[in-house]
Amino acid sequence: MARIYQKVKVFIADQQPLFRQGIRHYLAQTSDIEVCGEASPDHDIISAITNSYANIVLLSIDTPAHKSLEIARAIKQQMPSVAVIILTPYPNDNDLFQAIRARAAGYLNRDITPEELTTTIQRAATGEHPINDSLISRPKVAEQVLHEFQDLTWGRGVESFVSPLTPRETEILNLMAQGYLNKQIAASLSISEQTIKNHITSILRKLDANARTEAVVIAIKRGLVTLEEETA
């Protein structure tokens, strides 16, 4: 039976119709992305997004930043599976930190290239959080995030958006933690051993680990994976 191919559905929330039109025009040329709706954040944006069945929301900070971030939080509260990518004309550490707290998947300068926007959309659609890439060049924000986690309990599931790992990488990491070898992981997931090696290379890079064991230890400490005791 042929597999049904589904496009990534993107909703554009921006005050400027011309800007929305420009994004829509470019994304229309991308085979795996479909613009399913657009509106100004001043309207009943949550209802519009809900009715559009979007996977991704491109949310511009044209209105006061705090209002856009409130919209981002509301989207994630009501539609947890929808990824929010924030576009801002003036990137700054405070808004980036608040975007991370709002569980945004991406935080981009509005001056990015169309190719960069497409890549971010595609990554967010697979469960990644490209916003974490920003922490590499923003040490002050990274420190704020770590401090926030030390001081607050955000509840179960927080790891899913602070983790830089994709769902597949997390799955592989869990099997690594259980002692599976590459060949066994490949058999378990029905993918090639070379693909497993590629994923593990990515995992080591993202967790800044030099070996499999170190990656597992780091992941356990961060709560990205858990070791469950077997019951008799």
N, C-alpha and C positions, 0 to 999 in steps of 0.2 A: 504494500500500500504506500502510495507517495506521501511524503511528509508535507503538511501544509506550512507554507512559508509565511510568517507574519512580520510585517514591518513594525519598526519602532514608531510609536505615535507620539508626536511632540506638540505641546501647547505653548504658544508664545504669549507672554504677559508683559506688555510694554506700553507706555503712554504714547509713544510716537508711532502713528500709523505707517509712516514711511520706513521706519526701522523694521517694523514687523513685516512689511512687504518685502524688504530686502532679504531678511532671513528666510521668509517663505519661498521666495524665488530661488534662492540657492539650494535650500533643502529639497525642493521639488526635483532637483537634478540628481539627488542621491537615491539610489535604488532601494536601499533598506530603511529609509526614513520617510515618514508621512506626517505632514502638518495637519493635525486633527482639529485645530481651533486656535483662535487668537482673540485677545481683548485687552483693554486697559485695566490695570490693577485697581482703578477707581470704581469699576463696576462690581457686580456680585461675582467676583472672580472664582471663589470656591465652587459655587454651583456650576459655573461655566466649565471648569476643569473636570468636575465630577461627571457632567453630562457628555464630555468629549471622550471619556475612557482613555485618557492620556497615560503613557508610560513615563514621559519626561515633561517637566515644565521648565521653560526658559523664563526666568523672572528677573526683570531689569530693576535696578535701583535708580529709578528716575524720580520717584516720590522720595520723601525723607527716608533715609536708610532704615530707621527703626520700624517704619510702617511696612516696608518690603520684607524685613526679617520677621515681622509678626505674621505676614501672609505666608512666608515659608514655613513657619512653625505650625500654622493652622493647616496647611496642606499635609504636612507629615502626620499631624495628629489625626486628621480625618481620613487620609489616604496614605497609610504607611508604605505601601508598595510603590508609590509614585516618587521618582527621583527628581529633586529640584536642583537646577543649575542656575546660580545667581550671576548676572552680568552687571558689572559696575563700571562707571566712567572714572572712578577715583578709588582704586584698590588701596586699602589700608589695613593695618594689623587689627584694629578694634573690630571692624566689620567682618574681617575674616574669622576672627575668634567667635563672634556672634553667629556667623553663618554655620560654623562647625557645631555650635550649641543647638542651632535650629535643625541640625541633621541634614544640611544641604549636601548634595553629592559633588557639586562643583562650585567654584568661585573664580570667575574669569573677568579679565579686563574687556570692556566692550570693543577695544581696538584689536582683538585677536583676529587671526585670519580665518576664513571660512573652513579651511582644512582642520585647524585646531578645534574649532567648534564642533565639527562633525566627529572628530576623534573622541572628544569628551562625551558627546551624546552617546556614541557607540559603547564606550567604556561604562558609562553610568547605566546603560540598558542591560549590561551583563552583571550588574551588581557591584561594580567597582565604585570607589569614592575618590575620584581624581583630586578632590579638594585636599587630600592628605599630601599630595605632591607639593603643595604650597608651603607646608611646614618645613621642608628642607631648606628653603631660602628665607624662612621667617622664624629664626630661633626664639624670639620673644613670644611669639604665638604658641610655639611648641611647648614652651615653659608654662604658659598659661593653661594649656590643655592638660598637661601633666598635673599641675596644681589643682585644677578643677576635679580631676579624677581622684586625687588624694583626699580632697575635702568633701566631696559629694558622692552620694550613691545614686546613680542615675537609673538603676534598675537593670534587670536582665534584658539582654538584647542590645545593649550599648555597643558591645564589641563589633556588631555588624556594620556600624558606620565609622568607627574609629580604626577598624582594621583595614590595612591597605590591601588585604588579600581578597581575591575573587572567591565566589562560592566553591568553584572547583578546586582552587588551591587550598582552601580550608578543609575540604573533604579529603584531599591527599594528605594534608598535614595531620589530620586525625588518624589516618591509617598508619602514617609514619610513627605517631605516638604509640600506636598499638604494636609496633615492632615489625610491621610489614616491610618486605623488601620491594624494590622497584618492580620486579617481575610479578610479585603477588598483587601489588597495587594495580598494575596494568590489567591483570586478569580479573580482578575484582570490579574494575570500572569499565572493562571492555574497550580499552584504548591501548595504543602502542606503548611499548616501554620507552621509546625515544620521546614521546609526548610527555610521559611521566618525568623523564629527566629534564625536559624543558621547563615543566612546571616547578620542579624542585629548585632549579637554578633561579627562577623568578622568586620563589619563596625565600631562599637564602638572601637574595639581594634586598628584598623588601624588609626583611627582619634584621638585616645587617648581621647575619650569622655566617660563620665560616664552615660549618659542618651541619649535617642532619640533626645530630644530637643537640647541638647548641640551639638550632631553630626550634626544636620541640620544647626545650627548657624555656626559651623566651616566650613561646606561644602559651605555655601553661601559666607562666607568671603573669602574662597579660590577660589571661582568661579567654584566649582565642580558641583553645581546645581544652578538654577535660579528660582525665583518666578515670574511667568508671571501673569499679571493682566488679569482677565477674561473680555472679551468684551461683551457688551450687544447684 
